[in-house]
Each structure stands twice: as structure tokens, then as C-alpha cells.
Amino acid sequence: MDLLVQSSRALRGTVEVPPNKSHSFRALIMACLAEGKSRIISPAVSADWLRGTEAMEMFGASIEPAAGDSWEIIGTAGRLKTPDDVINCGNSGIIFRFFTAISACCDGYTVLTGDDSIRHIRLCGPLLDALSSLGAQAVSTKGDGHGPVVVRGPLKGGTAEIDGADSQPVSALLIAASLAEAPTELIVHNPGEKPWVEVTLHWLGRCGVEIANEDFARYRIPGRSRWGGFETTIPGDWSAAMYPIVAGLICPESEVLITGIDPADVQGDKAVLDVLQDMGADIEITDDGVVARSSELKGRQIDCNDFIDQFMLLAVIGALAQGETALTGAEICRHKECDRITEMHNALTAMGADVEERPDGLVIRRSNLHGAKLTSRADHRMVMTLAVAGLAATGTTIISNVECVKKTFPSFVRQMAGIGCDVQKQ
């Protein structure tokens, strides 16, 4: 399926953002490891969610959709069974990294694989090495640090070291080590994406697991942790909110309201509001939500590591802002669903942008964008980012393979069209 995007102006209306995927998965995992029944209200249900629930049932949890938009989970009380089949992680880094670590809490062998990005782009070697340091057996079948991987427990605890440029392996270890036979000391070199680790610590703390955190570089995790079931409502997704916010900023004569997000939530992407306001964005937080109005933006240097999922969208802003914008601290973007640095460079270049690729980011100068034929590279954030870019480009932008947008924002096209964006599926 293709998405056709035309230059747009005078956006008006309200966008209600979907639930946050990262909160949803952490709630699911903690509920499945809990003792007793839990209820998760309004999770981000997608193909990834369904793969995740299937996998957790293979580990011994019972998961059922319930009344309304809630899900009921009967947990394993921290006693996981070995899956009797291969876990297919699809395109999900969360499933791959988190469930690889959880597999180390089983006595038998667990095999995990996934799509091309899991098997060739998303590194798992540092996580496998750390699990091995803690007494598990953990190997990549090809010996290249990517999927497929084979893991066998038990996880005994002890001391492990890991590179923390990617937050997911660190978060995965924090959860798995809480179930280990003995306490764990985890030493993290080059800690990055700290707000995402903070989300994991939030969920562990909510369930009563007290982890000592020394500036995200050293953790002390108690073993044999247990917790009871809980009820929770998943908050709206600040990552998804940024696309309509930026659309409201870059399209002339526009004022857009974004609802369903909590300014007090621990999600790191909300910090992008401060960055945008520093660039001159007319953004207002009200009792109803976030209001974004047409703005003249100024380029600046931005370290993207604390809100890495917004790297590509900030690149689009850089092409439309006065002067020069330098995006740094984003090397980990090369190991997401695709190499987001190179692919964003190529896409913006095709649209006429003055953009320069760097090892850890991009330098972008104000440009007159024009429509182009682009591909999503099966990356949901590429779809939404390029769609926003197309709103400010002359001519028609065509984005192919856009079904992947369902991963985090299933109603993206419908809601963006609802506020006046000229977007349509073909």
C-alpha cells in the first residue's frame, strides 16, 4: 500500500494519540511475571502486542482480552516454563531483547528469531555476553551477535558488564536479573537512551523491586524478586504525539490540539517540546492537551540521545528551519528497524534537502523540499516522518509499504486527514 501526500495548510482539529507501546510491553511483561491476576487497560494493541502475548503464554502466562479495551493476565509468579516452540519476534526489538533475557530464567533451551532487522541489524551480542556472565548459556546461532539466538538458564546472578548505547538490552537485564537466583551487579559502559531505562525502572519500582541506580552506569538488582498482580491504564504515546505537533508547526495558518498525553509521564520524548520551543515553536500545554500553531523555526544543535525515536522527525524540522541544524548522539539509530541515519539522509536528499551524513547524525540546512517517491524501509517511524515532510513539500510525495505504521499509530492516516492533512492511501 502506498501513501500519497500533498502540500497542506490551515490544519485544524484534534488528534487523539494512541497508547504508548513501551509502557504497554513493560506492563505486559511485569504482569506475566507477577503472582495472581492483573488487568491492563488500553494497551497499544498491534501485531507486536499479539506476538508478545503469544510468547508470554509460551512462558506459562494466561492472557485474555476482557471487557472493553482491557486485557486480563494470570501471571507465572516468576516461575517460567520453557517454550515448546521457537519465539518469532517479527520486527520487534522489544520482544527480541526483553524475551531473550527472560529466556535465561527458564531451565531449558529457548530459540528466538525474527525478520531481517532482527537477523541482521539489531545487535544482541552484548546482551548474550552479559547473560553468559550471569550463569546462563546464550549464543547467536550464526556467531554474529544477531538472531536467531538460543538461550538456556538458570540465571544465577553475579556481576556483568554491558555496553549501554542501546537501552533495550539494559532494560531486559534489569527485569531478568530481578528473577535471578542471587543478586546482580550490572556495570553499564556508555549508557545511552536513559529515559527508556527510566521507564523500565519505573515499572520495576511500581512492582516493589528496589534497584540501586548509580547514574545509569551501575545497578544493584536483588534476586528472587516476586510481586503481585496489578491494574493499570496505559498512557498516551508522546512519540506518536510529535507527528501531529510538528505538522501543526510547519503547515501555514494551522492550529492543532493533541490529546491523550500526560505531561507528568516518565516518557522521554516529551522533552522534545522544550527543544521545539527553543527553536521558536508556538506550543502551549493546556488542560485539554498540547496546542501546536504555525511557527517560524530556527536551526540549532541537538543531542538526540534522550529522545532517539524523534531523530528522523527532527531532521525534517532541520530542513525547514532557518539556518543549520546539527543532530548528534544518534549512532544507535543505525541499529533500529533500518539504518535511520542513512535512510533519512537518502530520503531528504531525494526531496531536495541540503543534508550531510555524519557517523552519529545529520547536518541539515534550510531547504525547499519537493515531492519524491520514497520507501518506508518497513519502518513505522519512516512512514510518519516522511508523511510530515510531504506536507511541507511542493508536488506529490509517494511513500511505499506503509502498512508498518500500524505498529505504533494504526489511525495515523485517518487522524492526520481529519485535521486537514492532504494524505490518502492508494
C-alpha positions, 0 to 999 in steps of 0.5 A, spaced: 500 500 500 502 506 498 501 513 501 500 519 497 501 526 500 500 533 498 502 540 500 497 542 506 495 548 510 490 551 515 490 544 519 485 544 524 482 539 529 484 534 534 488 528 534 487 523 539 494 519 540 494 512 541 497 508 547 504 508 548 507 501 546 513 501 551 509 502 557 504 497 554 510 491 553 513 493 560 506 492 563 505 486 559 511 483 561 511 485 569 504 482 569 506 475 566 511 475 571 507 477 577 503 472 582 495 472 581 491 476 576 492 483 573 488 487 568 491 492 563 487 497 560 488 500 553 494 497 551 497 499 544 494 493 541 498 491 534 501 485 531 507 486 536 502 486 542 499 479 539 506 476 538 508 478 545 502 475 548 503 469 544 510 468 547 508 470 554 503 464 554 509 460 551 512 462 558 506 459 562 502 466 562 494 466 561 492 472 557 485 474 555 482 480 552 476 482 557 471 487 557 472 493 553 479 495 551 482 491 557 486 485 557 486 480 563 493 476 565 494 470 570 501 471 571 507 465 572 509 468 579 516 468 576 516 461 575 517 460 567 516 454 563 520 453 557 517 454 550 515 448 546 516 452 540 521 457 537 519 465 539 518 469 532 519 476 534 517 479 527 520 486 527 520 487 534 526 489 538 522 489 544 520 482 544 527 480 541 531 483 547 526 483 553 524 475 551 531 473 550 533 475 557 527 472 560 529 466 556 535 465 561 530 464 567 527 458 564 531 451 565 531 449 558 533 451 551 529 457 548 530 459 540 528 466 538 528 469 531 525 474 527 525 478 520 531 481 517 532 487 522 532 482 527 537 477 523 541 482 521 541 489 524 539 489 531 545 487 535 544 482 541 551 480 542 552 484 548 546 482 551 548 474 550 555 476 553 552 479 559 547 473 560 553 468 559 556 472 565 550 471 569 550 463 569 546 462 563 548 459 556 546 464 550 549 464 543 547 467 536 546 461 532 550 464 526 556 467 531 554 474 529 551 477 535 544 477 531 538 472 531 536 467 531 539 466 538 538 460 543 538 461 550 538 456 556 538 458 564 538 458 570 540 465 571 544 465 577 546 472 578 553 475 579 556 481 576 556 483 568 558 488 564 554 491 558 555 496 553 549 501 554 548 505 547 542 501 546 537 501 552 533 495 550 538 490 552 539 494 559 532 494 560 531 486 559 537 485 564 534 489 569 527 485 569 531 478 568 536 479 573 530 481 578 528 473 577 535 471 578 537 466 583 542 471 587 543 478 586 546 482 580 551 487 579 550 490 572 556 495 570 553 499 564 559 502 559 556 508 555 549 508 557 545 511 552 537 512 551 536 513 559 529 515 559 527 508 556 531 505 562 527 510 566 521 507 564 523 500 565 525 502 572 519 505 573 515 499 572 520 495 576 519 500 582 511 500 581 512 492 582 516 493 589 523 491 586 528 496 589 534 497 584 540 501 586 541 506 580 548 509 580 547 514 574 545 509 569 552 506 569 551 501 575 545 497 578 544 493 584 538 488 582 536 483 588 534 476 586 528 472 587 524 478 586 516 476 586 510 481 586 503 481 585 498 482 580 496 489 578 491 494 574 493 499 570 491 504 564 496 505 559 498 512 557 498 516 551 504 515 546 508 522 546 512 519 540 506 518 536 504 525 539 510 529 535 507 527 528 501 531 529 505 537 533 510 538 528 505 538 522 501 543 526 508 547 526 510 547 519 503 547 515 501 555 514 495 558 518 494 551 522 492 550 529 492 543 532 490 540 539 493 533 541 490 529 546 491 523 550 498 525 553 500 526 560 505 531 561 507 528 568 509 521 564 516 518 565 516 518 557 522 521 554 520 524 548 516 529 551 522 533 552 522 534 545 517 540 546 522 544 550 527 543 544 521 545 539 520 551 543 527 553 543 527 553 536 521 558 536 515 553 536 508 556 538 506 550 543 502 551 549 500 545 554 493 546 556 488 542 560 485 539 554 492 537 551 498 540 547 496 546 542 501 546 536 500 553 531 504 555 525 511 557 527 517 560 524 523 555 526 530 556 527 536 551 526 540 549 532 544 543 535 541 537 538 543 531 542 538 526 540 540 521 545 534 522 550 529 522 545 532 517 539 525 515 536 524 523 534 531 523 530 528 522 523 522 527 525 527 532 527 531 532 521 525 534 517 524 540 522 532 541 520 530 542 513 525 547 514 528 551 519 532 557 518 539 556 518 543 549 520 541 544 524 546 539 527 543 532 530 548 528 534 548 522 539 544 518 534 549 512 532 544 507 535 539 509 530 543 505 525 541 499 529 533 500 529 528 497 524 533 500 518 539 504 518 535 511 520 541 515 519 542 513 512 535 512 510 533 519 512 539 522 509 537 518 502 530 520 503 531 528 504 536 528 499 531 525 494 526 531 496 531 536 495 534 537 502 541 540 503 543 534 508 550 531 510 551 524 513 555 524 519 557 517 523 552 519 529 547 524 525 545 529 520 547 536 518 541 539 515 540 546 512 534 550 510 531 547 504 525 547 499 523 540 499 519 537 493 515 531 492 519 524 491 517 517 491 520 514 497 520 507 501 518 506 508 524 501 509 518 497 513 519 502 518 513 505 522 517 511 524 519 512 516 512 512 514 510 518 519 516 522 518 516 522 511 508 523 511 510 530 515 515 532 510 510 531 504 506 536 507 511 541 507 513 539 500 511 542 493 508 536 488 506 529 490 510 525 495 509 517 494 511 513 500 511 505 499 509 499 504 506 503 509 502 498 512 508 498 518 505 504 521 500 500 524 505 498 529 505 504 533 499 509 530 494 504 526 489 511 525 495 515 523 492 516 516 485 517 518 487 522 524 492 526 520 486 527 514 481 529 519 485 535 521 486 537 514 492 533 512 492 532 504 494 524 505 490 518 502 492 511 501 492 508 494 
